[in-house]
Amino acid sequence: MLKLATLVYVKQLVEGSGGQTLMLHRIKRANDMHQGKWNGLGGKFEPGETPEACAIREVYEESGLTIRRPALRGLLTFPAFRGDEDWYAFVFIATAFSGELIDSAEGVLQWIDDADLLGLPLWEGDRIFLPWLDQERFFSASFVYVEGRYRSHEVVFYPLDDRAAAEAQPAPAMARHGEAAIAGQQAERHPVHAWRYTPDDDAYCWLCGGAVVKHNCKITCTVCGFRRDCSDP
């Protein structure tokens, strides 16, 4: 069974402490499959929603914040994550937002220093992909869990800025890793780059880089079918 969801990491710069990420400690709901874990915000698609619309709605419902121009940074696949459910999560970062935090029904919200993120009780695979959010490349990754325990992952990276160079390459870089990759993994951290709109952002598919058609501010990829709203602010 296919499940579509968004996963959003809202980020801010704080003078004297560097970057912070809004995280949700899932300790409130009974029978929560994320019980006890710290997660980003997000949730399941509603019928007809684009990934961007789902990201904005879920962040507002869970935190009270209204994010603007969430930037799609990756796609995560979790085959048979729970029973026969295959989960696909569109991963965003958001650096522009307004509003005040609420008392969330999903868990306890807290701004966490980026330097402390990987020390939280996270899903094991989260410690692998969280550093990718700070890199100038789009990722498509599959994480395999068995009975709630990480087993392996594989990932393909696509450059975000140099699409011409990407097209000239014979194939994107792919890496496969097993359970042992968690121990001793030291990912180089990079500063968060705020997304800035250019007309080129609506001239190609954000997922596969394919040709798109635009109608009434709806952009549809002619290759993979990915559909979203136009991003011109």
N, C-alpha and C positions, 0 to 999 in steps of 0.2 A: 504494500500500500504506500502510495507516494504522499509525502507531507512536505508542503512548502512553507518556509518561514524566513524571517529576517533576524539578523543579529547586529545590533548597533552599539558602537562604542562612542559615547559622547565625551569629548575631550576639551580641556581648558588649560590655559597657561596661568599660573599663579606666581606673582612676584615673590622671589625668595625660595620657592620650592620646586620650580620647573613645571613640567606637565603633570596633569591629573586626569584620571579617567573615572567616569561615573559607573559604579558597579552595584549590582543588586545581590544581596545575601539572601538566598532562597531558604528561609527558615519559618515561613508563616503558614503555607498551605499544606494540608494533609495530602499524602500520596503524591507529592511533587516528585517527578523523576529527577529533578535537580536538587533534591533536598540536601541542605547543608553546603552546597556549592556557591561560589561567587560567579556570577554571570554578567555579561553585558545585557542590554535591554533588547526587547523584540518579542516576536511571537508569530503565530500562524497567519497566513493570508486570509482575507475575506474574499468572497467571490468577486471576480472582476478587478481586483486591486493590482496595481503595478508594485514592484518591489519598493520603489521610493515612497509611494503612498502608504504602504504597509509599515515601512520604517517610521515615517512621521507619526502615523496614528498610534502605533504601539508605544513609542517613546512618550507621547503625550499621555496615554492611558496609564502607563506604569510609573511615570515620574512627574507629570505636570509640566514638563518642559516642551516647548514647541521648537523643533529643530528646523533649520533652513538649509537647503541644498546639501543633503547627505551625499557623501561621496562613496560610490561603490568600489570596494577594494578587493573583493574576492568572492568565490563561491565554494561552499563546503558541502560535501556529500557524506552522509553517515548511513551506510547500508545496514539494514536490519538492526537499527539502533535499539529499537524496542519491539520485540516480537517480529512481525513481518513488515514493520514500518521503515521505509527508506526516507530519511530526512534530508532535504536540500535547504541550505541556509545561505541567503544573500547577505554578505558581510559589509557593513557600512561604517564609516567614521563620520562624525558630525562635530564641527568646531564653531558653528554659528547657531545660537539658540537664545530663547528668551523664556521668562517665566520663573516660578518658584517651585522648589521640590515639595512634593506632597508626601503624606504617609501612605506608601504604596501597599496595596493588598497583596502584592506578589512577594514582598520581602522587605529587607531593610536597605535603603539607598545610602551610599556613602561615596564621597570623592576620595579616590585612592591615588597616592603619589605613584607615577609611572614606574619609579625605581622599585616600588614594593609590590607591583602587580603579580609577578610570577611567584611570590611567596605566599599568596592566598591559597586557600583550599579550592583549587580549580579542577575541572576535568583535565585529565592528564594531557590530552591532545591540545588543550588551550595554551599550555605553556610552549607548545611548538609553533602555533600559528599567530599568537599575539605579537611577537616581534615582527612578523611580516607586514603588519599594519603600518609600520614606520618606513617601509621600503618603497622605492619608486617603481613598483611592478605589481601587476594584477596576478592573483593566484587562484588556481582551481585545484582543490585538494579533496581527497577521499580519506576519511579516518574510520578505521575498523575497530569497533568495540565488541567484546564478547562478554555477556553478563555484566555489563557496566564497566569493564576493564579494557583499557587501551591495548591494542595488539600491534597495529601497524598503520602506516599512512603512505600515500604517494601524492606528489604535487607537481603541477606544471606552472611555470612562471611566464608571464607575458609583460614586456616593458610597457609602462604607461605613457611615456613621453616620446620615445623614438619608434613610432609605428613603422616607419620606412625601413629601419634596421631590422625590425622583427620580421617583416615580410621577406627580407633578403636571406634570413636564416633558413636552413633546411627544416628545422623543427625546433619548438620551444624546449627549454631545459626542463628535464624531468628528474625527480629524485624519489627514491623509495626508501623507506626507513622502517625499522622494526621497533619493538618495545625497548630495546637497549638504548635507542637514540635519545630517550628522555634523560637518562643519567649523563651528566657531563655536557649537555648541550649548552653552548655559550653563544647566543646569537648577538651579533653586533647591533647596538641600538642606534637609531637615527632620529633627529628631531622631526616632530610632526609638521608636515607641510599642508597648510590650509589650501583647499581646492579653490581655484579661481576660474570662472567661466571664460571660455573663448568660443567663437562661432564654430571652430572645428569640433567641439565636444558634441554637437548635434549632427555631425556629418558622417558618423560611423557608429556601429554597434558597440556598446560598452562591454559586451560579453565576448563576442567572437571577432570583432573588428570588421565585420562585413558591411555591405552597402545597406542603406536604410531609405525608407520613404517616410515623409512627414506630412501629416494631415491634421489640421485643427489642433496643433500642438501635441499630437500623439506621434511618437516615432516608433516605427516597426522595422525590425531587421528582416531583410529579404532572404537571409541565409539560415539563421537559427530561429527566427520568429520572436525573439525577445522584444517586448513592447514596454515603453515607458513614456512619461510626460517629457516635453522639451524642458531644457534646463536653463534657458535664457532668463536671468533674474528680472 
